[in-house]
Amino acid sequence: MRRRTLLGGLLAVTLGTTTITACGGGDSFSADPNALVIYSSQHENVTKAWADAFTKATGVKTQIRSGADSSMGQQIVQEGAKSPADLFLTENSPAMTQVQRAGLLSPVDAATLAQLPNGFAPSSKDWTAIAARSTVLVYNPSKIAEAQLPKSMMDLQQPQWKGKWGGAPGGADFQAIVAGMLAMKGKPATEAWLKALKANAHIYQNNIATMKAVNAGEVPVGIMYHYYWYRDQAATKEGSKNTKLHYFKGEDPGAFVSLSAGGVLKSSKKADKAQQFLKFVTSPQGQQVLADSGSMEYAVGKDAKSASVLPPLTTLQAPKVDPFDLNSETVISMMTDAGIL
């Protein structure tokens, strides 16, 4: 498989202006000096819903720049103190941790963190969770009985699973799952699992392709996040009608819950408004916006209600991992060394 770069091209920063260009991608962005600038790799519809609701509630104008987790995190690091961004929102927390390790985040206000249960912010308190998604095993009951499913996600490295499972290791979602495994099991065990992934698994482009492959019977099982299945079930069921979900639970690596993250850039000239945005997003009103968006992600605020079809977040028995320990750069390096990327 051809090695993928993190950015798909070198980033050039036009110094002295707020126009940022990504060479090779043809992407340029001109920041509005009168707006709160949000760099976001969260789902565009969710980010827009939050931004629109925030503007309606406060009158603060917002501007959104969207991108993928790894590339957006890398871009902020590249831009450094000259970044026009005031806020960064991610799908998975390792991209935020990358920005945090570069020393580019301001601590989140205590009043915002108080709106979430313990464990929904890193020990550093430099960012906060804004949503969550659970790792699941999607399976096709016509191809495999529930009793035959692996007891642990780690079991997929066993020879009997060769050619019988799929995943999308090129995506930030899967890489966050591996980052959780690395934090729990350590490097040797994760390297062994990745080596087996290379040998055993069918590689798909993304979570939706993985789900559709299981639905079509190409493979009996696949690793992905829960919300793709629930969104399809709420729509046409075209990609999931022949499948069910299995939750590993028991603090297994396959029960990893990934946090979508929100952080305020230290270089922001609108830090007060940026902190206000994070407080709004994690408030009951902001979490209701998430629940009403149709994204099927988990709400994370205290007493916030997720979509009623989801098993409660508190029942998933997710492993206890400090989000600060999730390292996307190490994972990408390991996956590259294993010949997966």
C-alpha positions as CSV (number, residue, x, y, z in Angstrom):
1,M,0.0,0.0,0.0
2,R,1.3,3.4,-0.9
3,R,2.5,5.4,2.1
4,R,0.2,8.3,2.9
5,T,1.5,11.7,4.2
6,L,-0.2,13.4,7.1
7,L,-1.0,16.5,5.1
8,G,-1.2,15.4,1.5
9,G,1.1,18.3,0.7
10,L,3.4,20.8,2.4
11,L,1.8,23.7,4.2
12,A,2.8,27.2,3.4
13,V,2.0,30.0,5.8
14,T,1.7,33.5,4.4
15,L,3.4,35.5,7.1
16,G,1.9,38.8,8.0
17,T,-1.6,38.0,6.8
18,T,-4.4,35.7,7.8
19,T,-4.5,33.8,4.5
20,I,-3.3,30.3,4.8
21,T,-2.6,28.1,1.8
22,A,-2.0,24.3,1.6
23,C,0.3,23.7,-1.3
24,G,-0.8,20.9,-3.6
25,G,-4.4,21.0,-2.3
26,G,-5.4,24.3,-3.8
27,D,-7.0,25.1,-0.4
28,S,-6.9,28.7,0.9
29,F,-8.6,30.4,3.8
30,S,-9.0,34.0,4.7
31,A,-10.0,34.6,8.3
32,D,-12.6,37.2,9.0
33,P,-11.1,39.5,11.7
34,N,-14.6,40.2,13.0
35,A,-15.5,36.5,13.5
36,L,-14.6,33.8,16.0
37,V,-12.6,31.5,13.8
38,I,-13.2,27.8,14.3
39,Y,-10.9,25.1,12.8
40,S,-13.0,22.0,12.9
41,S,-12.6,18.3,11.9
42,Q,-15.9,17.5,13.6
43,H,-18.8,16.7,11.3
44,E,-19.6,19.8,9.4
45,N,-23.3,19.7,10.2
46,V,-22.7,19.4,13.9
47,T,-20.1,22.2,13.9
48,K,-22.5,24.4,12.0
49,A,-25.4,23.6,14.3
50,W,-23.3,24.5,17.3
51,A,-22.0,27.7,15.7
52,D,-25.5,28.8,14.5
53,A,-27.0,28.2,18.0
54,F,-24.1,30.0,19.7
55,T,-24.5,33.0,17.4
56,K,-28.2,33.1,18.0
57,A,-27.7,32.9,21.8
58,T,-24.8,35.4,22.0
59,G,-24.7,37.5,18.8
60,V,-21.1,36.4,18.3
61,K,-20.3,35.9,14.6
62,T,-18.4,32.7,13.7
63,Q,-16.4,31.4,10.8
64,I,-15.7,27.7,10.3
65,R,-12.8,26.1,8.5
66,S,-13.3,22.3,8.1
67,G,-10.7,19.6,7.5
68,A,-9.6,16.1,8.7
69,D,-8.3,15.4,12.2
70,S,-4.6,14.8,11.4
71,S,-4.2,17.4,8.7
72,M,-6.0,20.1,10.7
73,G,-3.9,19.3,13.8
74,Q,-0.7,19.4,11.7
75,Q,-1.8,22.7,10.2
76,I,-2.3,24.4,13.5
77,V,1.1,23.2,14.7
78,Q,2.6,24.5,11.5
79,E,1.0,27.8,11.8
80,G,1.9,28.1,15.5
81,A,1.4,31.5,17.1
82,K,0.4,33.0,13.8
83,S,-2.6,30.7,13.4
84,P,-5.8,32.7,12.7
85,A,-7.8,30.0,14.5
86,D,-9.4,30.8,17.9
87,L,-10.8,27.3,18.5
88,F,-10.1,23.8,17.4
89,L,-12.7,21.1,17.4
90,T,-11.8,17.5,16.6
91,E,-13.6,14.2,15.8
92,N,-11.0,12.3,17.9
93,S,-8.8,13.5,20.7
94,P,-5.3,12.5,19.4
95,A,-5.3,15.4,17.0
96,M,-6.0,17.8,19.9
97,T,-3.3,16.1,21.9
98,Q,-0.8,16.8,19.1
99,V,-1.7,20.5,19.3
100,Q,-1.5,20.4,23.1
101,R,2.0,18.8,23.0
102,A,3.1,21.7,20.9
103,G,2.1,24.1,23.7
104,L,-0.5,25.9,21.6
105,L,-3.6,25.5,23.9
106,S,-4.9,27.7,26.7
107,P,-6.4,25.9,29.8
108,V,-10.2,25.4,29.6
109,D,-12.2,27.5,32.0
110,A,-13.1,25.6,35.2
111,A,-16.8,26.5,34.8
112,T,-16.8,24.6,31.4
113,L,-15.1,21.6,32.9
114,A,-17.6,21.5,35.7
115,Q,-20.3,20.8,33.2
116,L,-18.8,17.4,32.4
117,P,-18.4,14.2,34.5
118,N,-14.9,13.2,35.6
119,G,-12.8,11.6,32.9
120,F,-14.1,13.8,30.0
121,A,-11.0,16.0,29.9
122,P,-7.3,15.2,30.0
123,S,-5.4,15.5,33.2
124,S,-3.8,18.7,31.9
125,K,-7.3,20.3,31.5
126,D,-6.1,22.0,28.3
127,W,-9.1,20.9,26.4
128,T,-12.5,19.3,27.0
129,A,-14.7,16.6,25.5
130,I,-17.6,17.9,23.4
131,A,-19.0,14.5,22.2
132,A,-18.0,10.8,22.2
133,R,-18.2,7.7,20.0
134,S,-17.8,4.0,20.9
135,T,-15.8,1.3,19.2
136,V,-18.0,-1.6,18.1
137,L,-17.8,-4.8,16.2
138,V,-20.3,-4.9,13.3
139,Y,-21.2,-8.4,12.2
140,N,-23.4,-10.2,9.7
141,P,-25.5,-12.9,11.5
142,S,-25.9,-14.8,8.3
143,K,-22.1,-15.3,8.2
144,I,-21.3,-15.7,11.8
145,A,-23.2,-16.6,15.0
146,E,-23.1,-14.3,18.0
147,A,-21.5,-17.1,20.0
148,Q,-18.6,-17.3,17.5
149,L,-17.7,-13.6,17.9
150,P,-14.3,-12.8,19.3
151,K,-14.2,-12.3,23.1
152,S,-11.8,-9.4,22.7
153,M,-10.7,-7.1,19.9
154,M,-7.2,-8.4,20.5
155,D,-8.4,-11.9,19.4
156,L,-8.6,-10.7,15.8
157,Q,-4.8,-11.2,15.6
158,Q,-5.3,-14.9,15.9
159,P,-4.8,-17.0,12.7
160,Q,-8.4,-18.2,12.6
161,W,-9.5,-14.7,11.8
162,K,-7.4,-14.4,8.7
163,G,-9.5,-12.9,5.9
164,K,-12.6,-12.8,8.2
165,W,-12.6,-9.2,9.3
166,G,-12.2,-5.7,8.0
167,G,-11.3,-2.1,9.1
168,A,-10.3,1.3,7.8
169,P,-6.8,1.9,9.3
170,G,-6.2,4.9,7.0
171,G,-8.7,6.9,8.9
172,A,-8.4,9.0,12.1
173,D,-11.2,7.0,13.7
174,F,-9.3,3.7,13.5
175,Q,-6.0,5.3,14.4
176,A,-7.7,6.7,17.6
177,I,-8.8,3.1,18.5
178,V,-5.2,1.9,18.0
179,A,-4.0,4.9,20.2
180,G,-6.2,3.6,22.9
181,M,-4.8,0.1,22.5
182,L,-1.3,1.5,22.7
183,A,-2.1,3.4,25.9
184,M,-3.6,0.3,27.5
185,K,-1.5,-2.6,26.2
186,G,1.9,-1.0,25.4
187,K,4.0,-0.9,22.3
188,P,5.0,-4.6,21.8
189,A,1.3,-5.9,22.1
190,T,0.1,-3.2,19.7
191,E,2.9,-3.9,17.2
192,A,1.9,-7.5,17.2
193,W,-1.8,-6.7,16.7
194,L,-0.9,-4.3,13.8
195,K,1.3,-7.0,12.2
196,A,-1.7,-9.3,12.3
197,L,-4.0,-6.6,11.0
198,K,-1.7,-6.4,7.9
199,A,-1.8,-10.2,7.5
200,N,-5.4,-10.9,8.5
201,A,-7.7,-8.0,7.7
202,H,-9.4,-6.6,4.6
203,I,-8.6,-2.9,4.3
204,Y,-11.4,-0.5,3.5
205,Q,-11.5,3.2,2.8
206,N,-13.6,4.2,5.8
207,N,-16.0,3.1,8.4
208,I,-19.0,3.2,6.0
209,A,-17.2,1.0,3.5
210,T,-16.3,-1.4,6.3
211,M,-20.0,-1.6,7.4
212,K,-21.2,-2.1,3.8
213,A,-18.7,-4.9,3.3
214,V,-20.0,-6.7,6.3
215,N,-23.5,-6.0,5.2
216,A,-22.8,-7.5,1.8
217,G,-21.1,-10.6,3.3
218,E,-17.6,-9.8,2.1
219,V,-16.3,-10.3,5.6
220,P,-18.2,-11.6,8.7
221,V,-17.1,-8.8,11.1
222,G,-15.6,-5.3,11.0
223,I,-14.2,-2.8,13.5
224,M,-15.7,0.7,13.4
225,Y,-17.5,3.4,15.5
226,H,-21.1,3.0,16.6
227,Y,-22.7,6.0,15.0
228,Y,-22.3,5.0,11.4
229,W,-24.6,2.0,12.0
230,Y,-27.2,4.0,13.9
231,R,-27.3,6.8,11.3
232,D,-27.9,4.2,8.6
233,Q,-30.5,2.4,10.6
234,A,-32.3,5.8,11.1
235,A,-32.3,6.3,7.3
236,T,-32.6,3.7,4.5
237,K,-30.7,0.9,6.3
238,E,-29.1,0.3,2.9
239,G,-25.7,-0.3,4.3
240,S,-26.6,-2.0,7.5
241,K,-29.8,-4.0,7.2
242,N,-28.0,-7.4,7.3
243,T,-25.9,-6.5,10.3
244,K,-25.9,-6.2,14.1
245,L,-23.5,-4.5,16.5
246,H,-21.5,-6.2,19.2
247,Y,-20.1,-4.2,22.2
248,F,-17.0,-5.8,23.7
249,K,-17.4,-4.1,27.2
250,G,-15.3,-5.3,30.1
251,E,-12.8,-2.5,29.6
252,D,-11.5,-4.3,26.5
253,P,-9.5,-2.3,23.9
254,G,-12.5,-3.0,21.6
255,A,-14.7,-1.0,24.1
256,F,-12.6,2.2,23.6
257,V,-14.6,5.4,23.7
258,S,-13.1,8.2,21.7
259,L,-13.7,11.8,22.8
260,S,-14.3,14.5,20.3
261,A,-12.3,17.5,21.7
262,G,-12.6,21.3,21.9
263,G,-9.7,23.6,22.7
264,V,-8.9,27.3,22.7
265,L,-5.7,28.4,20.9
266,K,-3.3,30.3,23.1
267,S,-2.7,32.7,20.2
268,S,-6.4,33.6,20.0
269,K,-7.2,37.3,20.2
270,K,-10.7,36.5,21.1
271,A,-10.0,34.1,23.9
272,D,-12.9,35.2,26.1
273,K,-15.4,34.5,23.3
274,A,-13.6,31.2,22.4
275,Q,-14.0,30.0,26.0
276,Q,-17.6,31.2,25.9
277,F,-18.1,28.9,22.9
278,L,-16.7,25.9,24.6
279,K,-18.9,26.6,27.7
280,F,-21.9,26.8,25.4
281,V,-21.1,23.5,23.5
282,T,-20.8,21.6,26.8
283,S,-23.9,23.2,28.3
284,P,-27.3,21.4,28.4
285,Q,-28.3,23.6,25.5
286,G,-25.2,22.8,23.4
287,Q,-25.4,19.1,24.1
288,Q,-29.0,19.1,23.1
289,V,-27.9,20.6,19.8
290,L,-25.7,17.6,19.4
291,A,-28.4,15.2,20.2
292,D,-30.8,16.8,17.8
293,S,-28.3,16.9,14.9
294,G,-28.8,13.3,13.8
295,S,-25.1,12.6,14.1
296,M,-25.8,9.8,16.7
297,E,-22.7,10.7,18.7
298,Y,-22.9,10.6,22.4
299,A,-23.6,13.7,24.4
300,V,-21.0,14.1,27.2
301,G,-22.4,16.8,29.5
302,K,-23.7,16.1,33.0
303,D,-27.2,14.7,32.7
304,A,-27.2,15.3,28.9
305,K,-29.3,12.9,26.9
306,S,-28.0,11.2,23.8
307,A,-30.3,9.8,21.1
308,S,-32.7,7.4,22.7
309,V,-31.7,4.5,20.5
310,L,-28.2,4.4,21.8
311,P,-27.2,2.2,24.7
312,P,-26.3,4.6,27.6
313,L,-22.7,5.6,27.6
314,T,-22.4,4.6,31.2
315,T,-23.2,0.9,30.3
316,L,-20.4,0.5,27.7
317,Q,-17.7,-0.4,30.3
318,A,-15.1,1.5,28.3
319,P,-11.4,1.2,29.3
320,K,-10.1,4.0,31.5
321,V,-7.5,5.8,29.4
322,D,-6.2,9.4,30.1
323,P,-6.9,11.1,26.8
324,F,-3.6,13.0,27.3
325,D,-1.8,9.6,26.7
326,L,-3.2,9.1,23.2
327,N,-0.5,9.7,20.7
328,S,-1.5,9.9,17.0
329,E,2.0,10.5,15.8
330,T,3.4,7.4,17.4
331,V,0.5,5.3,16.1
332,I,0.9,6.6,12.5
333,S,4.6,5.8,12.7
334,M,3.8,2.3,14.0
335,M,1.2,1.7,11.3
336,T,3.6,2.9,8.6
337,D,6.3,0.6,9.9
338,A,3.8,-2.3,9.8
339,G,3.2,-1.6,6.1
340,I,-0.5,-0.6,6.7
341,L,-0.1,3.1,5.7
